[in-house]
């Protein structure tokens, strides 16, 4: 049996140092693009949620400030009696 030397057609990893660097660089770029898209989508969802919250705050402000100042029937009735008492 003849002992043949190992095949030299395939280079060892130590002889091809650029392949892990290329793979890592491509993975980092893809991860950065994916993360950027996820963050952009999250920012849009957060904007829609904040818009709803601010709309609710404005509605409550309107309800508590302006609707509470609307005249009631008792106020109108009391104003009529005060006018009669002042005019003999």
N, C-alpha and C positions, 0 to 999 in steps of 0.2 A: 504494500500500500504506500502510495506516495503522499507525503504531507505537503499539501498545497498552502501557500500563504493566503491570508484572508483577502477577500475581494477589496480592491481599492476603488471600485466604481462609486461607492457611497462614502462621502466624506463624514468624518466624525463631527459631533457637535462642537467640539473644541476647535475644529478647523473651519466651521461656518458660524462665526459669532454674530453675523448680521441677522440671521433668521429669528432668534428670540427677540432681538431688538425691534425688528419689523413687526412681529406678531404683537408685542406689547404696545408699540406705538399705534397700531391700527385699533387695538382693543381700547386704548385710552381715548382715541379720537371718537370712536363709536359711542363709548360711555359718556363722553362729554356732550355729544350731540343729543343723545337720549335724555340725559339729565336736563339739558337746556329745554328740551321740548316738554318734559314733565313739569319743570318749574314754570314755564309759560302757561301751561294748562291750569296749574294750580293758581297762578296769579289771576287768571280769568275767572275761575270759580270763586276765589276770595272776593274779587270785585263784585260779582253778582250777589254774593251773600251780604257784603257790606252795603250794597245798594238797598237791599230789602230791609236791613236793620235801620239804616238812616231814614228810609221811608216810614218805618214804624215809629221812630223817634219824632219825626215831624208830625205824624198823625196824632200821637199822644200829646205833643205840645199844643197842637191846634185844639184838641179836645179839652184839655185842662185849662188852657188860658182863654180861649175865645168862646167856647160853648158855655163855660161857667159864667161869663159876663152877659150872656143873653138875658133880656128881661123875662121874668116869670109872670104868671097871672097874679100872684099875690103882690108883686111889686107894682103892677099896673093898678090894682085895686087900692093899695095903700096910697099911691100918688093921687088918685082921684079924691080920696077922703081928706088928704092934707090940703088939697086945693079948696075944698068946700069949707074947711075950718078957718082958713085964712081970709076967705071972702065972706063977710056977714050978709 
